[in-house]
Amino acid sequence: MANARVTAIDRRRTDTRDRILDAAEKLFSERGYDGVSIRDITQLAGAGLALMTYHFGTKDRLFECVLERRAEVLNRDRLAALDAVLARQNPTVGELLSGFVEPYVRYGSGPDAGWRHYCRLIAIVGPTGRWSELLGRLFDSTAEKFIAALTRIEPGLDEERATRAFLFCVGTMVTSFTGNPRLDRLTKRMAIAADLNRTFDYLIPFIAGGVAAIADLAEREAPPPSPRRRSK
């Protein structure tokens, strides 16, 4: 009986923690970090301030936990895609970048509202630089593996150029998936920003073309070979 009571208490604590994370994730994705108060989060979660403090301590730590919670899943799926691409004969840059972007699109356009909130939040906080240390801790290890793969697939890229190209790709990816309705307005709703799968179809050839252009630029910048000396 005592074990059953402990299990029930642990379950309630987990449920409360998840409700707070879900509420924070939603609100942060809609208003950004500074536009959300602890009171906003606890009211939406149906939890008291004492419980929020018990589970997370501070707003900063809560925000970190929100970003941490789904990062492992994204990294897992991306690395699995990377392994699959590198196992192919003559893999392309487009296939490599597709493996990185596809999990983000799949979760961000799926039925789980929490994932949609998370992907929008990443798109918002990624370009600011404010949380770069935290995002680096969560995602740099996976990024380094994709950068190394870029140098293998595209011989024109050294580590520096591959890193620049990859970061350009990530920046384009996250800004493309914010759901900004400007696309809707400018196309008179012939295109819908919220349609992430359609955006994905355009994004991959665009960023793959950018990587190829950087590789071509590197070849043009390479010094000409030294002329051979005539033997006397």
NUSE-225152 format. One record per residue (C-alpha): residue in three letters; x, y, z. Coordinates in steps of 0.2 Angstrom, whole numbers, padded with zeros to 4 digits, always signed. Layout:
N
alaXYZ
...
This chain:
232
met+0000+0000+0000
ala+0014+0012+0004
asn+0022+0009-0012
ala+0006+0012-0021
arg+0005+0029-0012
val+0023+0034-0017
thr+0019+0029-0035
ala+0004+0040-0036
ile+0013+0054-0028
asp+0027+0052-0041
arg+0015+0052-0055
arg+0006+0068-0049
arg+0023+0076-0048
thr+0027+0071-0065
asp+0011+0076-0072
thr+0012+0093-0064
arg+0030+0095-0071
asp+0024+0091-0088
arg+0009+0103-0087
ile+0021+0117-0082
leu+0033+0113-0096
asp+0019+0112-0109
ala+0012+0128-0103
ala+0029+0137-0104
glu+0033+0130-0121
lys+0016+0136-0128
leu+0018+0154-0121
phe+0036+0156-0124
ser+0033+0151-0143
glu+0019+0164-0144
arg+0027+0179-0134
gly+0045+0175-0132
tyr+0055+0174-0116
asp+0052+0192-0110
gly+0034+0192-0114
val+0029+0178-0102
ser+0028+0179-0083
ile+0029+0165-0071
arg+0011+0169-0066
asp+0006+0167-0085
ile+0014+0150-0085
thr+0007+0144-0068
gln-0011+0150-0072
leu-0011+0141-0089
ala-0004+0125-0081
gly-0016+0125-0067
ala-0001+0124-0054
gly+0004+0135-0040
leu+0020+0146-0039
ala+0026+0134-0025
leu+0025+0119-0037
met+0034+0129-0051
thr+0048+0134-0039
tyr+0049+0116-0033
his+0051+0108-0050
phe+0062+0122-0059
gly+0067+0135-0046
thr+0069+0150-0058
lys+0061+0156-0075
asp+0078+0154-0083
arg+0080+0136-0078
leu+0062+0133-0083
phe+0066+0140-0101
glu+0081+0129-0101
cys+0071+0113-0097
val+0059+0118-0111
leu+0073+0118-0124
glu+0081+0103-0117
arg+0065+0092-0116
arg+0064+0088-0135
ala+0082+0091-0141
glu+0087+0073-0138
val+0073+0067-0150
leu+0078+0079-0164
asn+0097+0074-0162
arg+0092+0056-0162
asp+0082+0057-0178
arg+0095+0068-0187
leu+0109+0057-0183
ala+0100+0041-0189
ala+0096+0051-0205
leu+0115+0056-0206
asp+0120+0037-0205
ala+0108+0032-0218
val+0114+0046-0230
leu+0132+0042-0228
ala+0128+0023-0231
arg+0122+0027-0248
gln+0133+0027-0263
asn+0138+0044-0269
pro+0126+0054-0257
thr+0122+0072-0261
val+0122+0088-0251
gly+0104+0089-0254
glu+0101+0072-0246
leu+0112+0077-0231
leu+0103+0093-0228
ser+0086+0084-0230
gly+0091+0072-0216
phe+0095+0087-0205
val+0079+0097-0209
glu+0066+0083-0211
pro+0064+0079-0192
tyr+0061+0097-0188
val+0047+0098-0202
arg+0040+0081-0197
tyr+0037+0086-0179
gly+0033+0104-0182
ser+0019+0099-0194
gly+0013+0084-0185
pro-0002+0082-0174
asp+0007+0085-0157
ala+0004+0104-0153
gly+0018+0103-0141
trp+0030+0099-0155
arg+0023+0113-0165
his+0026+0125-0151
tyr+0044+0119-0148
cys+0049+0120-0166
arg+0042+0138-0167
leu+0051+0142-0151
ile+0068+0136-0158
ala+0065+0146-0174
ile+0062+0162-0163
val+0077+0160-0151
gly+0089+0153-0163
pro+0094+0168-0173
thr+0095+0180-0157
gly+0111+0174-0150
arg+0105+0176-0133
trp+0103+0158-0129
ser+0118+0153-0140
glu+0127+0144-0126
leu+0112+0133-0121
leu+0108+0129-0139
gly+0126+0125-0142
arg+0126+0113-0128
leu+0110+0105-0135
phe+0114+0104-0153
asp+0133+0107-0157
ser+0138+0089-0156
thr+0126+0084-0170
ala+0130+0100-0180
glu+0148+0095-0180
lys+0144+0078-0187
phe+0134+0086-0201
ile+0148+0098-0205
ala+0161+0084-0206
ala+0149+0075-0218
leu+0148+0091-0228
thr+0167+0091-0231
arg+0166+0073-0236
ile+0152+0074-0248
glu+0158+0091-0256
pro+0177+0091-0258
gly+0177+0110-0262
leu+0173+0113-0243
asp+0186+0114-0230
glu+0180+0115-0212
glu+0178+0133-0211
arg+0168+0135-0227
ala+0158+0120-0222
thr+0154+0127-0205
arg+0149+0144-0213
ala+0138+0135-0226
phe+0130+0124-0213
leu+0125+0139-0202
phe+0118+0148-0217
cys+0107+0133-0220
val+0102+0132-0202
gly+0098+0151-0201
thr+0087+0149-0217
met+0079+0134-0210
val+0073+0142-0194
thr+0067+0158-0202
ser+0057+0148-0215
phe+0048+0139-0201
thr+0042+0153-0190
gly+0025+0154-0199
asn+0027+0172-0203
pro+0012+0177-0213
arg+0021+0189-0225
leu+0023+0174-0237
asp+0004+0173-0237
arg+0001+0191-0240
leu+0014+0193-0254
thr+0008+0178-0263
lys-0010+0183-0260
arg-0012+0166-0251
met-0006+0156-0266
ala+0007+0150-0253
ile+0004+0147-0235
ala+0019+0149-0222
ala+0011+0137-0210
asp+0012+0123-0224
leu+0029+0117-0218
asn+0030+0102-0230
arg+0028+0114-0245
thr+0041+0125-0238
phe+0053+0110-0236
asp+0051+0106-0254
tyr+0058+0123-0259
leu+0070+0125-0245
ile+0081+0109-0248
pro+0086+0114-0266
phe+0089+0132-0261
ile+0101+0128-0247
ala+0109+0114-0256
gly+0112+0127-0270
gly+0120+0139-0258
val+0132+0126-0251
ala+0137+0122-0269
ala+0140+0140-0273
ile+0151+0142-0258
ala+0161+0127-0264
asp+0163+0135-0281
leu+0168+0151-0273
ala+0182+0141-0263
glu+0188+0134-0280
arg+0189+0151-0288
glu+0198+0158-0273
ala+0211+0145-0273
pro+0228+0151-0279
pro+0234+0146-0296
pro+0246+0132-0297
ser+0264+0137-0297
pro+0272+0137-0315
arg+0284+0123-0317
arg+0302+0128-0319
arg+0311+0123-0334
ser+0326+0112-0332
lys+0342+0119-0338
